[in-house]
Each structure stands twice: as C-alpha cells, then as structure tokens.
Amino acid sequence: MSHAADPADHQTGPDLTGIDHDDARLASLGYQPQLRRVLGLFANFSVAFTYLSPMVGIYSLFVLGLGTGGPAYIWLNFIPIVGMLFVALVFGELASHYPVAGALYQYSKFSVGAGYGWFVGWFYGFALLITVAAVDTGVVGYFAALTHNWFGWNLDPADHFTILWVTVLLLVIQTFLNLTGAVVMGRVAQFGVYVEIVGTFGIAIILAINGFHHGLGYLFSTQGQTHEATNALALNFHGSWLAAGLIAVLAPVYIYYGFESAGDISEETKDAGRQVPRAMRLAVIWGGIGSLVLTAALLLAIPGDGAKGVTDAVGGGVPLILAQLPAGIQDLLLLTIIFAFFSCGTSIQGAGSRLMFSYSRDEALPASSWLRRVHPRFGTPVNALIAGAVITTLFVLLVFASPATDKHFLFVTYPGGVNALVALVSFGVSGIYLSFLLTVIAAFIARRRGWVPEGSFRLGRWGELVTWIAMLYLGLMLINVVLPTGLSSPRAFFNLDWITLVVMFVIAVVGAAYFFTARPDRGVRHHLRGDLAPIGSEQALPDEDPPPAL
C-alpha cells in the first residue's frame, strides 16, 4: 500500500504552484483547509530562521561555550550545522510529501502509525512550550539593562517577580500578534530577520571598526580552558581538548534547531511542498553563517589576553564586550537583542499553536473540539494560542521553586540555588532532539517498508544514506546532551546530572498515563484509513470507509 499523491501533483502549468493545488494535496491527506494560505517563501523561512535565531542562541550560550572550550569552541559549530543539515534534508522530503500543519507529529503518524506519531507530537509539543518560556525569560537581563540606560530603573534580572512580569508582558504581546493572523506572524518574523542581520553581521562590523583585540590565531586557542587552574568556570578537563570539546559543543548544539517550524505552518504557506523544504535548508545554512560571524567577532573583541581575558569575558558576558562601544550604539544593540528574543518567542509560539491545532483536529488532546477552533476573521487557531500561552506562563511560575540547598531523592540530587524552570528548560533541547530522532527513525522505517516520496523535493537514491547520517548525528548528540556524569562534572553546567533525564522520564510517564487512559490514538487512526495508512502497518482501517475530511 502506498501513499499515492493527488493527481494534481503530476500536473504542469500555473496550477502547480497555486493555492488550489496546495489545498487539493491537503484534501488528499484527509483534511479540508481551515487556515489561511498567505505566506510565501520568505515569510516561511523567516519563521524558521527567527526560531533558530543565531542572536538568541549566542547571547544565551556564548559564556558557556567560551568557558568550556575557550575561543576554539567556535569550530565546534560545524558539527551541529552539518548534522542538522542532514536532518533538514530528511524533514524536507517528509514536508514535501506531507505538507500538513503539525510537522513532526504528522510525518511520524503517516510514516509509522497513530500511537508512534502521538508520542512524537507529545515530546515535541512540550519542548516547544518550554522553549517559549526559556526564550522569553532570557530577555529579562537585556530588558533590565536597557531600562536602566533609558529610565534609570534598577530592575534585578534575577528577581523572580521581575522575571514573571516581564515574561508575561512579552507573552501577552506575542499572543495578541499571533492571534491577528499568519500575515502578522510572518511580518514579525520577517522584521526579525532584518534585526538578526543587524545583530549578527552589523555587530561584527561595528566591533571590527571599533578594533579587535586579537588576531585570527586566537580562534584556534583554548586560552587555558582545558585546565582547572585556569578555566573560567573552574571546570576540570585534565588538559584534554576532547573532553572539553564534548561539553563545549553543546553550546552550538543548543542553537541549531527550529528550522522544522517551517513545516508547522505548511497549511499557511503557498506551494508548501516546494517552499517548506527550501526554507528548512536555508534556515540552517544562514543560521550557521550568522552564528559563525557573530561568535568570531565577539571572541576577537574580548579585551585582555590569556586565561584572565577569557575569565573576565565569562564573568561579564556579552555585555562586557559590547561595553567597549559608545553608549548610543550599546542601546541600539540592546534593542536588536530584545527584538531578536521577541521574534524568536513569537515564531515558536506560532509553531506550537499549529501543532496543538493539528493534534486537536485529530482528536488527540483533551478539549480537542475547543482547541481546534479557528477564528473566522483572522484564520488562526485562537484557542490553541491562548492555551499555549497559559501553559507557558505556568512554566514561568516555576522560577519561584528554587531550593536553597541540595535535595536528594534516591540516586538523584537536585542542586540548591537552581530554580525549577532551569531544570525544565533542559528538556527544551533534549525533547527536541528526542522528537527529531524519533521522526527520522520514522522516515527510515517508512522507507524500509517501501514508502516512495512523491513530493516536489526528493532525496532519490541518496535518501537512505542521508537518513542514516541524520539518525547517527541525532542519536550521538542526544546521548551527549542527557548523559548523567555527576554534579561535579563539567557536563552538569548543561544537563544538571540526572535532572534532564528525570524531566524526560516524567514527561514520558505523564504522556503514557494519558495515552493508555484516554487512548487518543483512536481519534488519530480515523485519519489513517485506506491509502493513508502507513505501509506495512496493522492499524489500517478498511479501504471502503474513506477518511473524513475535516
């Protein structure tokens, strides 16, 4: 049994890229269009690119990368760039064949089956909601700095109430803009791309004009970061660059994802089968270029020499480096940073709401009939957006749960002084890598069962090799992200020892409890009848009972 493409897929002429063709393909997959198809390639790319956001990733993780690997950590960027490019190729082929909102959930559902797809969507959905909380809370420090410069306010970015009200204010604005339609979401993302250009290439040029403190050879040095006595974070790598590199690589690993959100908004993108795969690849490539340029500029602009210069830079972070610039330029850069965080959070929230809508349209969540409603005027899943904002706010409240001392439970030690949101945020990356890996595995299973891609973008004879490489990268890096090695280990700066695995386990257990109690896969199965059922699966319902078109 194969997933036969709609006859329109093989037509030539102007209708090939028209909205009618897009909607016909959607109908062939069992759905009637409900969202408004108003986004072009640039808007689709902008959502994916601003979710990946080189600025947000670097300004959040520069200190950790520098403090674990020294300036040479910049070259570790190539590992996730290349690895995720292979993943983007796999996702692009799936997105071209299944141009449906919900991306990873839908790809896995059609490739393997209802239950498998449901769990992929469960992990992916939690990761998206948690990432919104992580990004929006990340803006607080820069917001505090800007308001101090402009109004003389002395906001404490570590104060829990400050984190809460600034984040909630940001969420309200993001939700309002997303509610008003995909066009507005796309415009915010497009402007975010321009801001990213200024905030990466622009800052690099400004820092270069102001004068770098080091030559290019500095980028190939560790500046003593492999030794405990000179490491800026007092980490002990016993002089091994390999040991340091395994940890330092996590800084760029935490940046290069989000490109898959181009698929989450497929039903609002014109010629989605062709443009979504392009947007995914472009987001990874340009995200990588922007990250390399900005990271190099920041490293070369570090004041001071040797281990002391790195220690000072780690202690003061990016603001210490930017403090060398005139006050007016600093404020401009703070504005660009704040908007980069804002547009990143807006894009993630938009992608998450489309996943929730797609889930609910398949009756796979509680209150599905309410969550899947689309606003008649704006054409947006308004209730899914509101529900997502409420859940994200609840996550932000976890900043108040911050034990002063270490808490021990069996073999797990929760470190004192770390609030629960920080622990939860660890799933923002591990959950993404887990859902990515499961989706690539789904593509591999489907290909082995005889699935033949029929979208505009196909990998052809390279498909299996590309899929193998993508699986290998995701599997190895997921292990590197979650591997528990003790709170005294350098790795604990990223995964808090067992906490990342514990959070993953809890989310999996909660999902399993709901799955086996409510059986949401039964609703999903109604959309996998006949030719839409995964090849070789045992869950296909009779062909004579066609899937309902919602």
KOLROFI-71256 format. One record per residue (C-alpha): residue number from 0; chain; x, y negated, z. Coordinates in nm, 2 decimals. Example, Ala and Ser with C-alpha at 12.3 -4.5 7.8 and 13.67 -1.06 7.14 Angstrom:
// KOLROFI-71256
0|A|1.23|0.45|0.78
1|A|1.37|0.11|0.71
This chain:
// KOLROFI-71256
0|A|0.00|0.00|0.00
1|A|0.15|-0.33|-0.09
2|A|0.07|-0.69|-0.02
3|A|-0.05|-0.79|-0.36
4|A|-0.01|-1.16|-0.44
5|A|-0.30|-1.36|-0.55
6|A|-0.33|-1.37|-0.94
7|A|-0.26|-1.74|-0.93
8|A|0.09|-1.66|-0.81
9|A|0.17|-1.55|-1.16
10|A|0.02|-1.84|-1.35
11|A|0.22|-2.10|-1.52
12|A|0.13|-2.46|-1.58
13|A|0.04|-2.75|-1.35
14|A|-0.18|-2.55|-1.12
15|A|0.12|-2.35|-0.99
16|A|0.22|-2.63|-0.75
17|A|-0.13|-2.76|-0.69
18|A|-0.33|-2.76|-0.38
19|A|-0.58|-2.52|-0.54
20|A|-0.30|-2.27|-0.58
21|A|-0.20|-2.31|-0.22
22|A|-0.55|-2.26|-0.09
23|A|-0.60|-1.96|-0.32
24|A|-0.30|-1.79|-0.18
25|A|-0.42|-1.87|0.17
26|A|-0.76|-1.71|0.09
27|A|-0.59|-1.40|-0.05
28|A|-0.44|-1.36|0.30
29|A|-0.78|-1.38|0.46
30|A|-0.81|-1.75|0.56
31|A|-1.01|-2.05|0.43
32|A|-0.82|-2.38|0.45
33|A|-0.91|-2.59|0.76
34|A|-0.60|-2.81|0.80
35|A|-0.53|-3.08|0.55
36|A|-0.26|-3.02|0.29
37|A|-0.10|-3.36|0.29
38|A|0.27|-3.30|0.34
39|A|0.54|-3.30|0.08
40|A|0.89|-3.15|0.09
41|A|1.05|-3.45|0.27
42|A|0.78|-3.46|0.54
43|A|0.80|-3.08|0.59
44|A|1.18|-3.10|0.60
45|A|1.16|-3.39|0.84
46|A|0.96|-3.20|1.09
47|A|1.21|-2.91|1.08
48|A|1.51|-3.14|1.09
49|A|1.39|-3.35|1.38
50|A|1.30|-3.04|1.58
51|A|1.66|-2.91|1.52
52|A|1.78|-3.27|1.59
53|A|2.16|-3.29|1.59
54|A|2.14|-3.60|1.81
55|A|1.93|-3.44|2.08
56|A|2.14|-3.13|2.09
57|A|2.47|-3.31|2.10
58|A|2.37|-3.57|2.36
59|A|2.23|-3.29|2.58
60|A|2.52|-3.04|2.54
61|A|2.83|-3.24|2.45
62|A|2.96|-3.23|2.81
63|A|2.91|-2.85|2.84
64|A|3.08|-2.78|2.51
65|A|3.37|-3.01|2.59
66|A|3.41|-2.89|2.95
67|A|3.42|-2.52|2.85
68|A|3.62|-2.52|2.53
69|A|3.79|-2.86|2.50
70|A|3.79|-3.06|2.18
71|A|3.84|-2.74|1.98
72|A|3.49|-2.63|2.06
73|A|3.38|-2.83|1.75
74|A|3.48|-2.55|1.52
75|A|3.26|-2.31|1.70
76|A|2.97|-2.49|1.53
77|A|3.03|-2.29|1.22
78|A|2.92|-1.96|1.39
79|A|2.56|-2.07|1.45
80|A|2.54|-2.27|1.13
81|A|2.63|-1.98|0.92
82|A|2.44|-1.73|1.13
83|A|2.12|-1.94|1.13
84|A|2.15|-2.00|0.75
85|A|2.12|-1.62|0.70
86|A|1.82|-1.63|0.93
87|A|1.67|-1.92|0.74
88|A|1.70|-1.71|0.42
89|A|1.51|-1.43|0.57
90|A|1.24|-1.66|0.71
91|A|1.23|-1.84|0.38
92|A|1.14|-1.52|0.19
93|A|0.87|-1.44|0.45
94|A|0.74|-1.80|0.45
95|A|0.71|-1.79|0.07
96|A|0.51|-1.47|0.08
97|A|0.30|-1.57|0.38
98|A|0.25|-1.95|0.37
99|A|0.03|-1.94|0.68
100|A|0.04|-2.16|1.00
101|A|0.19|-1.98|1.29
102|A|0.51|-1.88|1.11
103|A|0.69|-1.61|1.31
104|A|0.37|-1.47|1.45
105|A|0.21|-1.43|1.11
106|A|0.53|-1.30|0.95
107|A|0.56|-1.03|1.22
108|A|0.19|-0.95|1.21
109|A|0.18|-0.89|0.84
110|A|0.51|-0.70|0.84
111|A|0.47|-0.46|1.13
112|A|0.13|-0.49|1.29
113|A|-0.11|-0.67|1.52
114|A|0.05|-0.58|1.86
115|A|0.40|-0.65|1.74
116|A|0.31|-0.98|1.59
117|A|0.12|-1.08|1.90
118|A|0.42|-1.04|2.13
119|A|0.64|-1.23|1.89
120|A|0.40|-1.51|1.90
121|A|0.38|-1.49|2.28
122|A|0.75|-1.53|2.33
123|A|0.78|-1.79|2.06
124|A|0.48|-2.00|2.19
125|A|0.63|-2.01|2.54
126|A|0.97|-2.11|2.40
127|A|0.81|-2.40|2.21
128|A|0.61|-2.53|2.51
129|A|0.92|-2.50|2.74
130|A|1.14|-2.68|2.48
131|A|0.90|-2.97|2.46
132|A|0.94|-3.01|2.84
133|A|1.32|-2.98|2.81
134|A|1.34|-3.24|2.53
135|A|1.11|-3.49|2.69
136|A|1.27|-3.47|3.03
137|A|1.61|-3.51|2.86
138|A|1.52|-3.86|2.75
139|A|1.49|-3.99|3.11
140|A|1.86|-4.07|3.16
141|A|1.88|-4.28|2.84
142|A|1.55|-4.45|2.92
143|A|1.68|-4.54|3.26
144|A|2.00|-4.69|3.11
145|A|1.80|-4.89|2.85
146|A|1.55|-5.03|3.10
147|A|1.84|-5.13|3.33
148|A|2.01|-5.32|3.05
149|A|1.69|-5.49|2.94
150|A|1.49|-5.54|3.26
151|A|1.73|-5.48|3.54
152|A|1.54|-5.18|3.66
153|A|1.73|-4.93|3.86
154|A|1.55|-4.60|3.78
155|A|1.71|-4.29|3.92
156|A|1.71|-4.04|3.63
157|A|1.74|-3.76|3.89
158|A|1.44|-3.86|4.09
159|A|1.16|-3.62|4.05
160|A|0.88|-3.88|4.03
161|A|1.07|-4.08|3.77
162|A|1.12|-3.76|3.56
163|A|0.75|-3.69|3.59
164|A|0.60|-4.03|3.50
165|A|0.85|-4.10|3.21
166|A|0.79|-3.75|3.07
167|A|0.41|-3.77|3.10
168|A|0.41|-4.11|2.94
169|A|0.61|-3.97|2.65
170|A|0.38|-3.67|2.62
171|A|0.07|-3.89|2.61
172|A|0.21|-4.09|2.32
173|A|0.33|-3.78|2.13
174|A|-0.01|-3.61|2.17
175|A|-0.20|-3.92|2.06
176|A|0.01|-3.95|1.74
177|A|-0.02|-3.58|1.67
178|A|-0.39|-3.59|1.72
179|A|-0.43|-3.85|1.44
180|A|-0.32|-3.62|1.17
181|A|-0.04|-3.44|0.99
182|A|0.04|-3.75|0.79
183|A|0.12|-3.94|1.11
184|A|0.32|-3.64|1.24
185|A|0.51|-3.64|0.91
186|A|0.57|-4.02|0.92
187|A|0.71|-4.00|1.28
188|A|0.94|-3.71|1.17
189|A|1.04|-3.90|0.85
190|A|1.14|-4.21|1.05
191|A|1.31|-3.97|1.29
192|A|1.53|-3.85|1.00
193|A|1.64|-4.21|0.93
194|A|1.71|-4.26|1.30
195|A|1.91|-3.93|1.30
196|A|2.12|-4.07|1.01
197|A|2.19|-4.38|1.20
198|A|2.25|-4.19|1.52
199|A|2.50|-3.94|1.36
200|A|2.67|-4.10|1.06
201|A|2.61|-4.45|1.19
202|A|2.76|-4.39|1.53
203|A|3.05|-4.21|1.38
204|A|3.13|-4.51|1.15
205|A|3.09|-4.76|1.44
206|A|3.32|-4.56|1.67
207|A|3.57|-4.53|1.38
208|A|3.56|-4.91|1.32
209|A|3.60|-4.97|1.70
210|A|3.90|-4.74|1.69
211|A|3.96|-4.37|1.76
212|A|4.20|-4.28|2.04
213|A|4.32|-3.96|1.89
214|A|4.43|-3.81|1.56
215|A|4.27|-3.52|1.38
216|A|4.51|-3.28|1.56
217|A|4.32|-3.35|1.88
218|A|4.02|-3.15|1.74
219|A|4.24|-2.83|1.74
220|A|4.34|-2.86|2.10
221|A|4.19|-2.73|2.43
222|A|4.35|-3.00|2.64
223|A|4.40|-2.76|2.93
224|A|4.04|-2.64|2.95
225|A|4.13|-2.27|2.95
226|A|4.30|-2.31|3.28
227|A|4.11|-2.35|3.61
228|A|4.36|-2.61|3.74
229|A|4.29|-2.85|3.45
230|A|3.94|-2.75|3.35
231|A|3.70|-3.04|3.38
232|A|3.43|-2.82|3.53
233|A|3.67|-2.62|3.75
234|A|3.60|-2.31|3.54
235|A|3.85|-2.03|3.52
236|A|3.91|-1.87|3.18
237|A|4.25|-1.73|3.28
238|A|4.41|-1.91|2.99
239|A|4.21|-1.72|2.73
240|A|4.06|-1.92|2.44
241|A|3.84|-1.62|2.35
242|A|3.68|-1.62|2.70
243|A|3.63|-2.00|2.68
244|A|3.50|-1.98|2.32
245|A|3.24|-1.72|2.41
246|A|3.09|-1.97|2.66
247|A|3.16|-2.29|2.46
248|A|2.99|-2.15|2.15
249|A|2.66|-2.16|2.35
250|A|2.66|-2.54|2.32
251|A|2.61|-2.54|1.94
252|A|2.40|-2.22|1.97
253|A|2.15|-2.42|2.17
254|A|2.12|-2.67|1.88
255|A|2.07|-2.48|1.56
256|A|1.71|-2.37|1.57
257|A|1.38|-2.54|1.50
258|A|1.41|-2.51|1.12
259|A|1.14|-2.24|1.13
260|A|0.88|-2.51|1.23
261|A|0.86|-2.59|0.85
262|A|0.67|-2.26|0.83
263|A|0.44|-2.35|1.12
264|A|0.30|-2.64|0.92
265|A|0.27|-2.44|0.59
266|A|-0.10|-2.49|0.56
267|A|-0.05|-2.86|0.56
268|A|0.23|-2.86|0.30
269|A|0.18|-2.88|-0.07
270|A|0.33|-2.60|-0.27
271|A|0.42|-2.44|0.06
272|A|0.55|-2.11|-0.09
273|A|0.82|-2.31|-0.27
274|A|0.89|-2.61|-0.04
275|A|0.90|-2.44|0.30
276|A|1.19|-2.22|0.23
277|A|1.38|-2.52|0.08
278|A|1.30|-2.73|0.39
279|A|1.43|-2.45|0.62
280|A|1.77|-2.42|0.44
281|A|1.81|-2.80|0.41
282|A|1.74|-2.85|0.79
283|A|2.01|-2.60|0.88
284|A|2.27|-2.74|0.63
285|A|2.21|-3.11|0.71
286|A|2.18|-3.04|1.08
287|A|2.51|-2.87|1.07
288|A|2.68|-3.16|0.87
289|A|2.53|-3.42|1.11
290|A|2.64|-3.23|1.42
291|A|2.99|-3.18|1.30
292|A|3.03|-3.55|1.20
293|A|2.89|-3.68|1.53
294|A|3.08|-3.43|1.75
295|A|3.41|-3.51|1.58
296|A|3.35|-3.89|1.62
297|A|3.27|-3.86|1.99
298|A|3.57|-3.64|2.05
299|A|3.81|-3.87|1.87
300|A|3.67|-4.17|2.06
301|A|3.73|-4.02|2.41
302|A|3.95|-4.26|2.60
303|A|4.26|-4.12|2.77
304|A|4.49|-3.84|2.70
305|A|4.53|-3.48|2.81
306|A|4.31|-3.29|3.06
307|A|4.24|-3.61|3.25
308|A|4.08|-3.78|2.95
309|A|3.86|-3.47|2.90
310|A|3.77|-3.46|3.27
311|A|3.67|-3.83|3.26
312|A|3.46|-3.77|2.95
313|A|3.29|-3.48|3.10
314|A|3.21|-3.68|3.42
315|A|3.08|-3.98|3.23
316|A|2.93|-3.80|2.94
317|A|2.84|-3.97|2.61
318|A|2.76|-4.30|2.78
319|A|3.12|-4.33|2.89
320|A|3.23|-4.30|2.53
321|A|2.97|-4.55|2.40
322|A|3.05|-4.79|2.68
323|A|3.36|-4.90|2.47
324|A|3.12|-5.06|2.23
325|A|2.97|-5.41|2.26
326|A|2.66|-5.43|2.48
327|A|2.42|-5.51|2.19
328|A|2.54|-5.21|1.99
329|A|2.51|-4.99|2.30
330|A|2.14|-5.09|2.34
331|A|2.08|-5.02|1.97
332|A|2.23|-4.67|2.01
333|A|2.03|-4.61|2.32
334|A|1.71|-4.69|2.12
335|A|1.81|-4.45|1.85
336|A|1.88|-4.18|2.10
337|A|1.55|-4.23|2.28
338|A|1.36|-4.22|1.95
339|A|1.55|-3.90|1.84
340|A|1.43|-3.73|2.16
341|A|1.08|-3.87|2.10
342|A|1.06|-3.75|1.74
343|A|1.21|-3.41|1.83
344|A|0.95|-3.36|2.10
345|A|0.67|-3.47|1.87
346|A|0.77|-3.22|1.60
347|A|0.80|-2.93|1.84
348|A|0.46|-3.02|1.99
349|A|0.31|-3.03|1.64
350|A|0.46|-2.69|1.55
351|A|0.34|-2.54|1.88
352|A|-0.01|-2.66|1.83
353|A|-0.02|-2.49|1.49
354|A|0.10|-2.17|1.64
355|A|-0.17|-2.19|1.91
356|A|-0.43|-2.27|1.63
357|A|-0.31|-1.97|1.42
358|A|-0.32|-1.74|1.73
359|A|-0.67|-1.85|1.82
360|A|-0.80|-1.82|1.47
361|A|-0.72|-1.45|1.50
362|A|-0.89|-1.44|1.84
363|A|-0.56|-1.37|2.01
364|A|-0.58|-1.61|2.31
365|A|-0.82|-1.69|2.59
366|A|-1.08|-1.95|2.49
367|A|-0.99|-1.89|2.12
368|A|-1.32|-2.04|1.99
369|A|-1.23|-2.37|2.17
370|A|-0.86|-2.37|2.08
371|A|-0.91|-2.31|1.71
372|A|-1.14|-2.61|1.66
373|A|-1.02|-2.86|1.40
374|A|-1.11|-3.23|1.43
375|A|-1.35|-3.31|1.14
376|A|-1.19|-3.66|1.09
377|A|-0.82|-3.60|1.15
378|A|-0.79|-3.24|1.04
379|A|-0.58|-3.15|1.34
380|A|-0.62|-2.87|1.59
381|A|-0.71|-3.12|1.86
382|A|-0.78|-2.88|2.14
383|A|-0.47|-2.68|2.08
384|A|-0.27|-3.01|2.11
385|A|-0.44|-3.11|2.43
386|A|-0.39|-2.76|2.58
387|A|-0.03|-2.76|2.49
388|A|0.03|-3.10|2.65
389|A|-0.14|-2.99|2.97
390|A|0.08|-2.67|2.99
391|A|0.39|-2.87|2.92
392|A|0.30|-3.11|3.20
393|A|0.26|-2.82|3.44
394|A|0.61|-2.70|3.34
395|A|0.75|-3.05|3.41
396|A|0.60|-3.03|3.76
397|A|0.85|-2.76|3.83
398|A|1.12|-3.02|3.88
399|A|0.97|-3.06|4.23
400|A|1.06|-2.69|4.31
401|A|1.42|-2.73|4.40
402|A|1.55|-2.52|4.69
403|A|1.84|-2.68|4.88
404|A|2.02|-2.36|4.95
405|A|2.08|-2.03|4.76
406|A|1.78|-1.79|4.77
407|A|1.84|-1.42|4.75
408|A|1.60|-1.16|4.61
409|A|1.73|-0.81|4.56
410|A|2.02|-0.85|4.32
411|A|1.91|-1.20|4.20
412|A|2.04|-1.52|4.36
413|A|1.87|-1.84|4.28
414|A|2.12|-2.12|4.32
415|A|2.04|-2.40|4.55
416|A|2.00|-2.75|4.41
417|A|1.87|-2.62|4.07
418|A|1.51|-2.71|4.01
419|A|1.27|-2.45|3.87
420|A|1.23|-2.64|3.54
421|A|1.60|-2.60|3.47
422|A|1.56|-2.22|3.52
423|A|1.26|-2.21|3.30
424|A|1.44|-2.41|3.02
425|A|1.69|-2.12|2.99
426|A|1.40|-1.94|2.82
427|A|1.37|-2.22|2.57
428|A|1.67|-2.08|2.39
429|A|1.67|-1.71|2.49
430|A|1.30|-1.69|2.40
431|A|1.37|-1.85|2.06
432|A|1.65|-1.60|1.99
433|A|1.43|-1.31|2.10
434|A|1.14|-1.41|1.88
435|A|1.38|-1.48|1.59
436|A|1.54|-1.14|1.63
437|A|1.20|-0.96|1.65
438|A|1.09|-1.14|1.33
439|A|1.40|-1.05|1.14
440|A|1.36|-0.69|1.26
441|A|1.00|-0.70|1.13
442|A|1.13|-0.81|0.79
443|A|1.38|-0.52|0.79
444|A|1.11|-0.27|0.88
445|A|0.87|-0.40|0.62
446|A|1.15|-0.39|0.35
447|A|1.23|-0.03|0.45
448|A|0.86|0.06|0.43
449|A|0.85|-0.06|0.07
450|A|0.74|-0.42|0.10
451|A|0.82|-0.62|-0.21
452|A|0.84|-1.00|-0.17
453|A|0.62|-1.18|-0.42
454|A|0.66|-1.55|-0.32
455|A|0.84|-1.82|-0.51
456|A|1.16|-1.76|-0.30
457|A|1.30|-1.41|-0.31
458|A|1.64|-1.27|-0.20
459|A|1.63|-0.99|-0.45
460|A|1.89|-0.72|-0.42
461|A|2.07|-0.92|-0.15
462|A|1.77|-0.90|0.08
463|A|1.87|-0.61|0.29
464|A|2.23|-0.73|0.33
465|A|2.11|-1.08|0.43
466|A|1.86|-0.93|0.68
467|A|2.14|-0.71|0.83
468|A|2.37|-1.01|0.88
469|A|2.08|-1.21|1.04
470|A|2.00|-0.93|1.28
471|A|2.36|-0.88|1.37
472|A|2.41|-1.25|1.45
473|A|2.09|-1.29|1.65
474|A|2.15|-0.97|1.84
475|A|2.50|-1.06|1.94
476|A|2.42|-1.42|2.03
477|A|2.11|-1.32|2.23
478|A|2.34|-1.09|2.44
479|A|2.59|-1.38|2.48
480|A|2.31|-1.61|2.59
481|A|2.15|-1.38|2.85
482|A|2.44|-1.16|2.98
483|A|2.45|-1.20|3.36
484|A|2.80|-1.22|3.49
485|A|2.76|-1.38|3.84
486|A|2.70|-1.73|3.95
487|A|3.08|-1.79|3.99
488|A|3.13|-1.71|3.62
489|A|3.16|-1.99|3.37
490|A|2.86|-1.84|3.19
491|A|2.64|-1.94|3.48
492|A|2.65|-2.30|3.35
493|A|2.42|-2.18|3.08
494|A|2.22|-1.88|3.20
495|A|2.23|-1.91|3.58
496|A|2.34|-1.55|3.60
497|A|2.03|-1.33|3.62
498|A|1.78|-1.61|3.61
499|A|1.75|-1.62|3.23
500|A|1.67|-1.25|3.22
501|A|1.43|-1.28|3.51
502|A|1.24|-1.55|3.34
503|A|1.23|-1.35|3.02
504|A|1.11|-1.04|3.21
505|A|0.84|-1.24|3.39
506|A|0.70|-1.38|3.07
507|A|0.71|-1.04|2.91
508|A|0.53|-0.88|3.21
509|A|0.26|-1.15|3.21
510|A|0.21|-1.11|2.84
511|A|0.19|-0.73|2.87
512|A|-0.06|-0.76|3.15
513|A|-0.29|-0.98|2.94
514|A|-0.23|-0.77|2.63
515|A|-0.34|-0.44|2.78
516|A|-0.62|-0.60|2.98
517|A|-0.78|-0.82|2.71
518|A|-0.65|-0.64|2.40
519|A|-0.61|-0.95|2.18
520|A|-0.47|-0.73|1.91
521|A|-0.82|-0.62|1.83
522|A|-0.90|-0.96|1.70
523|A|-0.58|-0.97|1.51
524|A|-0.65|-0.63|1.35
525|A|-0.96|-0.78|1.18
526|A|-0.72|-0.98|0.96
527|A|-0.51|-0.68|0.87
528|A|-0.76|-0.48|0.67
529|A|-0.71|-0.32|0.33
530|A|-0.43|-0.46|0.12
531|A|-0.33|-0.70|0.41
532|A|-0.24|-0.41|0.64
533|A|0.14|-0.36|0.70
534|A|0.28|-0.10|0.46
535|A|0.31|0.24|0.63
536|A|0.11|0.13|0.94
537|A|-0.16|0.34|1.10
538|A|-0.37|0.05|1.20
539|A|-0.52|-0.04|0.86
540|A|-0.89|-0.06|0.87
541|A|-1.10|0.07|0.57
542|A|-1.04|-0.10|0.24
543|A|-1.41|-0.13|0.17
544|A|-1.45|-0.36|0.47
545|A|-1.27|-0.68|0.35
546|A|-1.11|-0.92|0.59
547|A|-1.33|-1.21|0.70
548|A|-1.22|-1.55|0.55
549|A|-1.22|-1.79|0.84
